[in-house]
Amino acid sequence: MEVIFVLIGVSLLLAGGFLWLFFKAMKSGQFDDQHTPAIRILFEQKVKNKTNKKTPNKSK
C-alpha cells in the first residue's frame, strides 16, 4: 500500500516538473511564431541529386 503513495508522489513531481518546463518555454517565447508554419508548405524545397560518377551506366 505504501508503494502506491510513493508512485503518486513521484507522478505529481514529474507532472509539476513538466508543467514548470512548459511555462518556462512559454515565457521564453518558444511558441510565438504563428505565421511561418502555415506558409511553409508553399515554399519549394530543393532536391539534391546524388549521382555517383564513378559507377558506369549498365543499362544497354
Biopython code that builds the backbone (N, CA, C, O; Angstrom):
import numpy as np
from Bio.PDB.StructureBuilder import StructureBuilder

atoms = [
    (1, "MET", "N", (0.823, -1.196, 0.000)),
    (1, "MET", "CA", (0.000, 0.000, 0.000)),
    (1, "MET", "C", (0.868, 1.261, 0.000)),
    (1, "MET", "O", (0.502, 2.289, -0.571)),
    (2, "GLU", "N", (2.030, 1.152, 0.659)),
    (2, "GLU", "CA", (2.910, 2.322, 0.708)),
    (2, "GLU", "C", (3.485, 2.648, -0.663)),
    (2, "GLU", "O", (3.814, 3.799, -0.952)),
    (3, "VAL", "N", (3.603, 1.623, -1.506)),
    (3, "VAL", "CA", (4.166, 1.813, -2.841)),
    (3, "VAL", "C", (3.279, 2.753, -3.649)),
    (3, "VAL", "O", (3.784, 3.569, -4.419)),
    (4, "ILE", "N", (1.974, 2.647, -3.483)),
    (4, "ILE", "CA", (1.061, 3.499, -4.245)),
    (4, "ILE", "C", (1.228, 4.960, -3.849)),
    (4, "ILE", "O", (1.118, 5.848, -4.694)),
    (5, "PHE", "N", (1.492, 5.214, -2.582)),
    (5, "PHE", "CA", (1.709, 6.596, -2.149)),
    (5, "PHE", "C", (3.002, 7.154, -2.730)),
    (5, "PHE", "O", (3.070, 8.326, -3.100)),
    (6, "VAL", "N", (4.018, 6.314, -2.806)),
    (6, "VAL", "CA", (5.284, 6.733, -3.403)),
    (6, "VAL", "C", (5.089, 7.014, -4.890)),
    (6, "VAL", "O", (5.582, 8.018, -5.402)),
    (7, "LEU", "N", (4.374, 6.133, -5.582)),
    (7, "LEU", "CA", (4.146, 6.319, -7.012)),
    (7, "LEU", "C", (3.312, 7.570, -7.293)),
    (7, "LEU", "O", (3.577, 8.284, -8.261)),
    (8, "ILE", "N", (2.325, 7.838, -6.470)),
    (8, "ILE", "CA", (1.521, 9.056, -6.633)),
    (8, "ILE", "C", (2.386, 10.293, -6.402)),
    (8, "ILE", "O", (2.268, 11.277, -7.131)),
    (9, "GLY", "N", (3.245, 10.248, -5.405)),
    (9, "GLY", "CA", (4.146, 11.375, -5.137)),
    (9, "GLY", "C", (5.119, 11.615, -6.281)),
    (9, "GLY", "O", (5.353, 12.757, -6.677)),
    (10, "VAL", "N", (5.682, 10.540, -6.808)),
    (10, "VAL", "CA", (6.621, 10.665, -7.925)),
    (10, "VAL", "C", (5.916, 11.196, -9.167)),
    (10, "VAL", "O", (6.461, 12.037, -9.882)),
    (11, "SER", "N", (4.704, 10.706, -9.424)),
    (11, "SER", "CA", (3.976, 11.175, -10.605)),
    (11, "SER", "C", (3.585, 12.648, -10.463)),
    (11, "SER", "O", (3.593, 13.381, -11.452)),
    (12, "LEU", "N", (3.248, 13.087, -9.267)),
    (12, "LEU", "CA", (2.947, 14.506, -9.063)),
    (12, "LEU", "C", (4.187, 15.376, -9.248)),
    (12, "LEU", "O", (4.101, 16.482, -9.782)),
    (13, "LEU", "N", (5.330, 14.878, -8.808)),
    (13, "LEU", "CA", (6.582, 15.615, -9.021)),
    (13, "LEU", "C", (6.914, 15.712, -10.505)),
    (13, "LEU", "O", (7.319, 16.773, -10.979)),
    (14, "LEU", "N", (6.750, 14.631, -11.233)),
    (14, "LEU", "CA", (7.009, 14.648, -12.677)),
    (14, "LEU", "C", (6.041, 15.588, -13.394)),
    (14, "LEU", "O", (6.453, 16.360, -14.260)),
    (15, "ALA", "N", (4.774, 15.526, -13.042)),
    (15, "ALA", "CA", (3.789, 16.402, -13.675)),
    (15, "ALA", "C", (4.098, 17.865, -13.370)),
    (15, "ALA", "O", (3.980, 18.722, -14.245)),
    (16, "GLY", "N", (4.489, 18.146, -12.144)),
    (16, "GLY", "CA", (4.871, 19.517, -11.791)),
    (16, "GLY", "C", (6.102, 19.979, -12.543)),
    (16, "GLY", "O", (6.188, 21.138, -12.948)),
    (17, "GLY", "N", (7.058, 19.076, -12.733)),
    (17, "GLY", "CA", (8.256, 19.414, -13.498)),
    (17, "GLY", "C", (7.944, 19.718, -14.951)),
    (17, "GLY", "O", (8.468, 20.680, -15.513)),
    (18, "PHE", "N", (7.099, 18.909, -15.560)),
    (18, "PHE", "CA", (6.706, 19.160, -16.944)),
    (18, "PHE", "C", (5.899, 20.453, -17.073)),
    (18, "PHE", "O", (6.049, 21.186, -18.050)),
    (19, "LEU", "N", (5.055, 20.729, -16.099)),
    (19, "LEU", "CA", (4.294, 21.975, -16.119)),
    (19, "LEU", "C", (5.225, 23.180, -15.986)),
    (19, "LEU", "O", (5.029, 24.194, -16.656)),
    (20, "TRP", "N", (6.228, 23.072, -15.130)),
    (20, "TRP", "CA", (7.200, 24.155, -14.973)),
    (20, "TRP", "C", (7.988, 24.370, -16.261)),
    (20, "TRP", "O", (8.222, 25.509, -16.663)),
    (21, "LEU", "N", (8.401, 23.273, -16.912)),
    (21, "LEU", "CA", (9.126, 23.399, -18.183)),
    (21, "LEU", "C", (8.248, 24.011, -19.274)),
    (21, "LEU", "O", (8.735, 24.784, -20.099)),
    (22, "PHE", "N", (6.962, 23.671, -19.284)),
    (22, "PHE", "CA", (6.047, 24.248, -20.262)),
    (22, "PHE", "C", (5.915, 25.750, -20.068)),
    (22, "PHE", "O", (5.985, 26.507, -21.036)),
    (23, "PHE", "N", (5.724, 26.191, -18.830)),
    (23, "PHE", "CA", (5.598, 27.622, -18.570)),
    (23, "PHE", "C", (6.905, 28.360, -18.849)),
    (23, "PHE", "O", (6.892, 29.509, -19.290)),
    (24, "LYS", "N", (8.021, 27.705, -18.593)),
    (24, "LYS", "CA", (9.322, 28.300, -18.906)),
    (24, "LYS", "C", (9.482, 28.495, -20.414)),
    (24, "LYS", "O", (10.003, 29.521, -20.851)),
    (25, "ALA", "N", (9.041, 27.521, -21.214)),
    (25, "ALA", "CA", (9.105, 27.629, -22.669)),
    (25, "ALA", "C", (8.149, 28.710, -23.169)),
    (25, "ALA", "O", (8.475, 29.443, -24.102)),
    (26, "MET", "N", (6.980, 28.811, -22.559)),
    (26, "MET", "CA", (6.021, 29.848, -22.960)),
    (26, "MET", "C", (6.575, 31.238, -22.661)),
    (26, "MET", "O", (6.416, 32.160, -23.460)),
    (27, "LYS", "N", (7.221, 31.382, -21.518)),
    (27, "LYS", "CA", (7.767, 32.685, -21.117)),
    (27, "LYS", "C", (8.935, 33.105, -22.011)),
    (27, "LYS", "O", (9.135, 34.295, -22.254)),
    (28, "SER", "N", (9.706, 32.129, -22.501)),
    (28, "SER", "CA", (10.858, 32.451, -23.338)),
    (28, "SER", "C", (10.461, 32.763, -24.778)),
    (28, "SER", "O", (11.306, 33.193, -25.564)),
    (29, "GLY", "N", (9.187, 32.555, -25.144)),
    (29, "GLY", "CA", (8.725, 32.902, -26.486)),
    (29, "GLY", "C", (8.920, 31.812, -27.509)),
    (29, "GLY", "O", (8.963, 32.094, -28.706)),
    (30, "GLN", "N", (9.040, 30.581, -27.076)),
    (30, "GLN", "CA", (9.291, 29.485, -27.998)),
    (30, "GLN", "C", (8.109, 29.237, -28.928)),
    (30, "GLN", "O", (8.307, 28.787, -30.056)),
    (31, "PHE", "N", (6.906, 29.515, -28.490)),
    (31, "PHE", "CA", (5.721, 29.216, -29.273)),
    (31, "PHE", "C", (5.101, 30.460, -29.899)),
    (31, "PHE", "O", (3.906, 30.456, -30.190)),
    (32, "ASP", "N", (5.867, 31.517, -30.114)),
    (32, "ASP", "CA", (5.326, 32.775, -30.613)),
    (32, "ASP", "C", (5.133, 32.808, -32.125)),
    (32, "ASP", "O", (4.290, 33.565, -32.606)),
    (33, "ASP", "N", (5.878, 32.018, -32.890)),
    (33, "ASP", "CA", (5.809, 32.082, -34.342)),
    (33, "ASP", "C", (4.558, 31.361, -34.839)),
    (33, "ASP", "O", (4.510, 30.131, -34.846)),
    (34, "GLN", "N", (3.558, 32.115, -35.248)),
    (34, "GLN", "CA", (2.320, 31.528, -35.734)),
    (34, "GLN", "C", (2.214, 31.591, -37.258)),
    (34, "GLN", "O", (1.378, 30.896, -37.836)),
    (35, "HIS", "N", (3.025, 32.391, -37.912)),
    (35, "HIS", "CA", (2.892, 32.619, -39.345)),
    (35, "HIS", "C", (3.686, 31.616, -40.186)),
    (35, "HIS", "O", (3.173, 31.111, -41.185)),
    (36, "THR", "N", (4.899, 31.329, -39.804)),
    (36, "THR", "CA", (5.785, 30.508, -40.621)),
    (36, "THR", "C", (5.265, 29.081, -40.835)),
    (36, "THR", "O", (5.307, 28.616, -41.974)),
    (37, "PRO", "N", (4.784, 28.363, -39.829)),
    (37, "PRO", "CA", (4.324, 27.001, -40.093)),
    (37, "PRO", "C", (3.152, 26.938, -41.079)),
    (37, "PRO", "O", (3.004, 25.946, -41.793)),
    (38, "ALA", "N", (2.332, 27.968, -41.128)),
    (38, "ALA", "CA", (1.186, 27.945, -42.028)),
    (38, "ALA", "C", (1.593, 28.112, -43.489)),
    (38, "ALA", "O", (0.918, 27.590, -44.377)),
    (39, "ILE", "N", (2.681, 28.828, -43.752)),
    (39, "ILE", "CA", (3.086, 29.054, -45.141)),
    (39, "ILE", "C", (4.292, 28.219, -45.561)),
    (39, "ILE", "O", (4.763, 28.352, -46.690)),
    (40, "ARG", "N", (4.795, 27.372, -44.685)),
    (40, "ARG", "CA", (5.981, 26.573, -45.005)),
    (40, "ARG", "C", (5.713, 25.623, -46.163)),
    (40, "ARG", "O", (6.623, 25.331, -46.938)),
    (41, "ILE", "N", (4.492, 25.138, -46.296)),
    (41, "ILE", "CA", (4.173, 24.196, -47.356)),
    (41, "ILE", "C", (4.193, 24.862, -48.732)),
    (41, "ILE", "O", (4.306, 24.174, -49.747)),
    (42, "LEU", "N", (4.086, 26.176, -48.777)),
    (42, "LEU", "CA", (4.045, 26.888, -50.049)),
    (42, "LEU", "C", (5.420, 27.044, -50.685)),
    (42, "LEU", "O", (5.509, 27.293, -51.888)),
    (43, "PHE", "N", (6.477, 26.907, -49.923)),
    (43, "PHE", "CA", (7.825, 27.065, -50.453)),
    (43, "PHE", "C", (8.329, 25.743, -51.001)),
    (43, "PHE", "O", (8.137, 24.691, -50.392)),
    (44, "GLU", "N", (8.977, 25.807, -52.158)),
    (44, "GLU", "CA", (9.541, 24.606, -52.744)),
    (44, "GLU", "C", (10.851, 24.268, -52.061)),
    (44, "GLU", "O", (11.625, 25.149, -51.685)),
    (45, "GLN", "N", (11.079, 23.000, -51.911)),
    (45, "GLN", "CA", (12.337, 22.555, -51.334)),
    (45, "GLN", "C", (13.234, 22.057, -52.451)),
    (45, "GLN", "O", (12.782, 21.370, -53.367)),
    (46, "LYS", "N", (14.505, 22.408, -52.369)),
    (46, "LYS", "CA", (15.457, 21.972, -53.379)),
    (46, "LYS", "C", (15.842, 20.522, -53.123)),
    (46, "LYS", "O", (16.203, 20.147, -52.008)),
    (47, "VAL", "N", (15.760, 19.719, -54.170)),
    (47, "VAL", "CA", (16.119, 18.306, -54.069)),
    (47, "VAL", "C", (17.497, 18.134, -54.674)),
    (47, "VAL", "O", (17.739, 18.523, -55.817)),
    (48, "LYS", "N", (18.387, 17.555, -53.910)),
    (48, "LYS", "CA", (19.740, 17.333, -54.387)),
    (48, "LYS", "C", (19.812, 15.971, -55.056)),
    (48, "LYS", "O", (19.399, 14.963, -54.483)),
    (49, "ASN", "N", (20.341, 15.949, -56.273)),
    (49, "ASN", "CA", (20.558, 14.693, -56.973)),
    (49, "ASN", "C", (21.901, 14.130, -56.561)),
    (49, "ASN", "O", (22.942, 14.756, -56.761)),
    (50, "LYS", "N", (21.867, 12.960, -55.991)),
    (50, "LYS", "CA", (23.105, 12.327, -55.562)),
    (50, "LYS", "C", (23.470, 11.251, -56.570)),
    (50, "LYS", "O", (23.043, 10.102, -56.450)),
    (51, "THR", "N", (24.250, 11.625, -57.548)),
    (51, "THR", "CA", (24.687, 10.653, -58.551)),
    (51, "THR", "C", (26.150, 10.351, -58.327)),
    (51, "THR", "O", (26.957, 11.240, -58.058)),
    (52, "ASN", "N", (26.465, 9.111, -58.441)),
    (52, "ASN", "CA", (27.844, 8.687, -58.278)),
    (52, "ASN", "C", (28.466, 8.595, -59.668)),
    (52, "ASN", "O", (28.039, 7.773, -60.479)),
    (53, "LYS", "N", (29.449, 9.410, -59.950)),
    (53, "LYS", "CA", (30.047, 9.474, -61.283)),
    (53, "LYS", "C", (31.023, 8.319, -61.531)),
    (53, "LYS", "O", (31.427, 8.102, -62.673)),
    (54, "LYS", "N", (31.401, 7.590, -60.511)),
    (54, "LYS", "CA", (32.364, 6.524, -60.677)),
    (54, "LYS", "C", (31.734, 5.235, -61.196)),
    (54, "LYS", "O", (32.422, 4.428, -61.821)),
    (55, "THR", "N", (30.460, 5.030, -60.954)),
    (55, "THR", "CA", (29.826, 3.796, -61.422)),
    (55, "THR", "C", (29.339, 3.971, -62.853)),
    (55, "THR", "O", (28.677, 4.962, -63.162)),
    (56, "PRO", "N", (29.656, 3.033, -63.722)),
    (56, "PRO", "CA", (29.236, 3.149, -65.127)),
    (56, "PRO", "C", (27.751, 2.831, -65.268)),
    (56, "PRO", "O", (27.165, 2.138, -64.436)),
    (57, "ASN", "N", (27.162, 3.350, -66.330)),
    (57, "ASN", "CA", (25.769, 3.113, -66.638)),
    (57, "ASN", "C", (25.653, 1.737, -67.293)),
    (57, "ASN", "O", (26.166, 1.533, -68.393)),
    (58, "LYS", "N", (24.991, 0.801, -66.635)),
    (58, "LYS", "CA", (24.919, -0.582, -67.126)),
    (58, "LYS", "C", (23.661, -0.859, -67.920)),
    (58, "LYS", "O", (23.418, -2.013, -68.274)),
    (59, "SER", "N", (22.863, 0.126, -68.213)),
    (59, "SER", "CA", (21.632, -0.118, -68.983)),
    (59, "SER", "C", (21.945, 0.002, -70.472)),
    (59, "SER", "O", (22.101, 1.108, -70.990)),
    (60, "LYS", "N", (22.037, -1.139, -71.162)),
    (60, "LYS", "CA", (22.335, -1.173, -72.602)),
    (60, "LYS", "C", (21.224, -1.814, -73.344)),
    (60, "LYS", "O", (21.287, -1.936, -74.568)),
]
sb = StructureBuilder()
sb.init_structure("model")
sb.init_model(0)
sb.init_chain("A")
sb.init_seg("    ")
for serial, (resi, resn, name, xyz) in enumerate(atoms, 1):
    if name == "N":
        sb.init_residue(resn, " ", resi, " ")
    sb.init_atom(name, np.array(xyz, "f"), 0.0, 1.0, " ", f" {name:<3s}", serial, name[0])
structure = sb.get_structure()
